[in-house]
Amino acid sequence: MNGPARYIGCEHNIVEKNPDTVAIRFALCYPDVYEVGTSHVGSQILYHIINKRNDTYCERFFHPWVDAAELLRGSDMLLASLETRTPLREFHIAGFTLQHELNYPSVLSMLELGGVRLRAAERQADEPLIIAGGPCAVNPEPMAPFFDAFAIGDGEEVIHEILNLLVQHDPPFDTATGKAELLSELDSIEGIYVPSLWPVAKSGGYVVTTWRADGKQAVRRRVVEDLDAAEFPSAPIVPYRESIHDRAQLEISRGCTRGCRFCQAGMIYRPTRERSVETLRAQANEIIAATGYDEISLTSLSCTDYTHIDELMQLLHEDLGDQRVAIGLPSIRVDAFDVKLAERAQRVKKTGLTFAPEAGSQAMRERINKNVTEEDLTGAATAALHAGWHRLKLYFMIGLPEETDEDVLAIAETVTRLVELGRECLGHKSGKLQFNLSVALFIPKPHTPFQWVAQDTAEDFERKRALLQDHLRSCKQFRLRCHDPQQAVVEAFLSRADRTAADVIEATYRAGAILDPWTEHFDFGRWERAAAEQGIDLEERASAAISLDAELPWGHIDVGVSRQFLLEELEKSRGGISTPDCRLTACHHCGVQEVVSECPAGACK
Amino acid sequence: MSNVTHYYAIVKYSKSGLLRYLGHLDIARAFDRAVRRAGIGVKYSEGFSPRARITFAPPLPVGAEGTQELCAIELVEPESAEQLFGALSPQLAGFTPAEVRVKRGTKRSPFAELQVACYDVIPDFADDLKPEQLHRAVVELMARQEIVIERSTKRRTTMIDVRPYIYELHAAGNIVSMCLGMKQETLVKPDEVLTELANILGTVSAGWRRLTRTGLYAEIPPQEA
């Protein structure tokens, strides 16, 4: 068996409880393998929060690797928790995190391996309540038939409201009435979407939710306004098996208002909320003492935008440097790059530095609102090279709206210039120079200004990638890694899909799809055929623009950012007009200022 | 060669139960973090990416158990074994440390003197194999003057006589107990012994169902009559 250490549990900081002493048993499910899921900070937060309650025991589930999944399928054993080996179907409630659209078939696989019926409508009263959260839940429709409810937005507060309700209802239910009552009460919690209570109808090309008898029109995203007071796990589980982010993670802030127009996270986690330096310092020390990690990574959507980043880095270095704990800044804005900051981060061990200019041409950077300049980039690179970094990682994206071949070639030119710069800076040591070029493919995402635009076809992507590679052929000191175009097409289809896509997802799963984010398990043909059976041309859907006045399948999910703002941003993108960060300038009335009591954009109301 | 004195905390621990599924690197990471949590003054290597100097007896395969496994943590300065045990035990709970002793040495490798590894093995032979058959095969194998086996590397294949390095071999019920050489020149693997036994029994060895390393020793046991 491949990697049996995935299935043993018993890690340091695991929570042990007697299941007989709790009212509610909660299954926390991550629809990918252990080494991916165990690194997810959101899941660690929920595990910690739920297990602090005396009335609930939260246990973990991950999707097994293909060999173990096959073994389970062929046996009478069920997918069971790492904590107490209890099968999924014996839990009262199971919560899935939806981090990536390509994991949707794995959700179905986990349900089935756990002995739970796939469709909410078919599940019996005594089966667990199946809910979901995470970024993909901002368009819950393609997965709506499989879940009893979705929690939209931050989970720290709403999870208690869900559990309090569940304790009152005292599952398991004998009859469907008990469950129906619970669902209708869940529906009244802010941020909870119960799909079965929303009638749907065809409108234009999409199936969308329609008028509800009680007049409810939207589900508003939950926002934890005081992040500093929000709980954070000070003793996270330390996996035995190496995980994808095998280090301590400290969430310094949530949300980003830089306003990159392709970026879903930059829209759906607004406003920017920061934890205080005092809180973070205490948490960092506690986490290191409780885990023994030798590296702590400051996580946020843009860590150099944290207001007190200098002070925080200095204090963490003072506290943890002697213990040989490295402090990691996962990505650094080139306009905020500061050698001192980077050196402080890497004093214990020098790892790579990552910059994300996203586009090669200034015109494209303006269209996507990535407001950094070529000078910022060369400045940051020069400083880093002089300070002794020989390995730099660069993030670019291709397939952006209205992209021309010139825009793609501009990436090659930028890289070529950086390599020349590197040779000059390093002189006789230039052999050590290495640029790792990571090229992402643009995927139009719901609740972003680009939600209406067309995606490139897989062929377009291939052609542009080849173009890029061709123009970088003469230059040896870089490595190019590009996302899989066919995966990007499926991701685009799923992220903007309506409820009818559920049949495509189930059929793809029936055809054998699991762990699809792993390119070795991904099979485009399986998706294409499943979609065709439902009369859907997958590539055509992904590469079609959506009419600006169409009703959208995710229209009833209110993340706070208004449709009006998204439309204005799309318009500004076409004119190459930028929108500066509201924290640095003034409120742009994105809509979130109406949702929260205090918005960091200042006097915006 | 330097005559620097090194101080080691030698931890005797077990790799058993579900933790038998850990790979060697998993165990090394777990010990590294446990040592950091325990706040032990451990020595670090020099260089670009300094690592804590923690060494292990030769690794066991994934799935195999060990009841008397050894780990050496190089200390910055000598410390009391009792205190080290007190600090480490709660951090290594899954590995149920049995004892910690402090050892000083001048050699670079704290386990250089280990010569013998003993194992209890349940072989994966035919299901209908009787204990008497297994016992007879063990006696027959040990009666041989030489046991020549084939060892192949990528480059070449060599024949070597491993009989001198099979120090003990017994069978009781379906368990085969063996004490084997573990130095580079004396190394015999439990699987190699199982293959020989299977040959005698006219069957094919599918390896082991259960393998437990029961001890690691510096002295070679006296040869039995």
Interface residues (C-beta under 8 A of the other chain):
Chain A: P4 A5 Y7 I8 G9 C10 H12 V238 Y240 R241 E242 D246 A289 A290 T291 G292 Y293 D294 Q323 R324 K349 K350
Chain B: L18 L19 Y21 L22 G23 L25 D26 R29 A30 D32 R33 A34 V35 R36 R37 Y44 F48 S49 P50 V62 G63 Q91 G94
